[in-house]
Amino acid sequence: MPRARCPICGRDVQVPEDVLPGEVLDHECGVSLEVVISDGKILLKPLEIGEDWGE
């Protein structure tokens, strides 16, 4: 299982083999992380939720 680092706490995050870009993972430190795949590397960034205008 691939691993990536949590950008908030710095600990390892286990990432499923079949993860897709944009997928959201919940980490044990309490943050929701969005998967970004760049140049074949799996990166994680804190999930940003924009305003919902009911669209």
MARKEKE-664047 format. One record per residue (C-alpha): residue in three letters; x, y, z; residue number from 1. Coordinates in steps of 0.1 Angstrom, whole numbers, plus 5000, padded with zeros to 4 digits. Example, Ala and Ser with C-alpha at 12.3 -4.5 7.8 and 13.67 -1.06 7.14 Angstrom:
<rs>
resn: ALA&xx: 5123&yy: 4955&zz: 5078&resi: 1 $
resn: SER&xx: 5137&yy: 4989&zz: 5071&resi: 2 $
</rs>
This chain:
<rs>
resn: MET&xx: 5000&yy: 5000&zz: 5000&resi: 1 $
resn: PRO&xx: 5015&yy: 5034&zz: 4990&resi: 2 $
resn: ARG&xx: 5022&yy: 5060&zz: 5017&resi: 3 $
resn: ALA&xx: 5022&yy: 5097&zz: 5017&resi: 4 $
resn: ARG&xx: 5028&yy: 5123&zz: 5044&resi: 5 $
resn: CYS&xx: 5001&yy: 5143&zz: 5060&resi: 6 $
resn: PRO&xx: 5008&yy: 5180&zz: 5054&resi: 7 $
resn: ILE&xx: 4993&yy: 5189&zz: 5088&resi: 8 $
resn: CYS&xx: 5009&yy: 5165&zz: 5113&resi: 9 $
resn: GLY&xx: 5037&yy: 5150&zz: 5091&resi: 10 $
resn: ARG&xx: 5028&yy: 5114&zz: 5099&resi: 11 $
resn: ASP&xx: 5025&yy: 5087&zz: 5072&resi: 12 $
resn: VAL&xx: 4991&yy: 5082&zz: 5056&resi: 13 $
resn: GLN&xx: 4983&yy: 5048&zz: 5040&resi: 14 $
resn: VAL&xx: 4968&yy: 5053&zz: 5006&resi: 15 $
resn: PRO&xx: 4948&yy: 5026&zz: 4988&resi: 16 $
resn: GLU&xx: 4964&yy: 5011&zz: 4957&resi: 17 $
resn: ASP&xx: 4934&yy: 5022&zz: 4935&resi: 18 $
resn: VAL&xx: 4932&yy: 5058&zz: 4948&resi: 19 $
resn: LEU&xx: 4921&yy: 5084&zz: 4922&resi: 20 $
resn: PRO&xx: 4929&yy: 5121&zz: 4920&resi: 21 $
resn: GLY&xx: 4903&yy: 5142&zz: 4939&resi: 22 $
resn: GLU&xx: 4895&yy: 5113&zz: 4963&resi: 23 $
resn: VAL&xx: 4892&yy: 5124&zz: 5000&resi: 24 $
resn: LEU&xx: 4909&yy: 5105&zz: 5028&resi: 25 $
resn: ASP&xx: 4903&yy: 5110&zz: 5065&resi: 26 $
resn: HIS&xx: 4935&yy: 5109&zz: 5085&resi: 27 $
resn: GLU&xx: 4939&yy: 5100&zz: 5122&resi: 28 $
resn: CYS&xx: 4949&yy: 5135&zz: 5131&resi: 29 $
resn: GLY&xx: 4913&yy: 5146&zz: 5122&resi: 30 $
resn: VAL&xx: 4920&yy: 5163&zz: 5089&resi: 31 $
resn: SER&xx: 4903&yy: 5154&zz: 5055&resi: 32 $
resn: LEU&xx: 4929&yy: 5152&zz: 5028&resi: 33 $
resn: GLU&xx: 4924&yy: 5155&zz: 4990&resi: 34 $
resn: VAL&xx: 4946&yy: 5132&zz: 4968&resi: 35 $
resn: VAL&xx: 4966&yy: 5149&zz: 4941&resi: 36 $
resn: ILE&xx: 4987&yy: 5128&zz: 4916&resi: 37 $
resn: SER&xx: 5016&yy: 5147&zz: 4900&resi: 38 $
resn: ASP&xx: 5042&yy: 5131&zz: 4879&resi: 39 $
resn: GLY&xx: 5032&yy: 5097&zz: 4892&resi: 40 $
resn: LYS&xx: 5036&yy: 5108&zz: 4928&resi: 41 $
resn: ILE&xx: 5008&yy: 5108&zz: 4953&resi: 42 $
resn: LEU&xx: 5005&yy: 5141&zz: 4972&resi: 43 $
resn: LEU&xx: 4980&yy: 5150&zz: 4999&resi: 44 $
resn: LYS&xx: 4966&yy: 5185&zz: 5006&resi: 45 $
resn: PRO&xx: 4940&yy: 5197&zz: 5031&resi: 46 $
resn: LEU&xx: 4905&yy: 5195&zz: 5017&resi: 47 $
resn: GLU&xx: 4892&yy: 5230&zz: 5008&resi: 48 $
resn: ILE&xx: 4854&yy: 5233&zz: 5008&resi: 49 $
resn: GLY&xx: 4841&yy: 5263&zz: 4989&resi: 50 $
resn: GLU&xx: 4808&yy: 5280&zz: 4993&resi: 51 $
resn: ASP&xx: 4778&yy: 5262&zz: 4982&resi: 52 $
resn: TRP&xx: 4754&yy: 5285&zz: 4963&resi: 53 $
resn: GLY&xx: 4729&yy: 5257&zz: 4958&resi: 54 $
resn: GLU&xx: 4740&yy: 5249&zz: 4923&resi: 55 $
</rs>
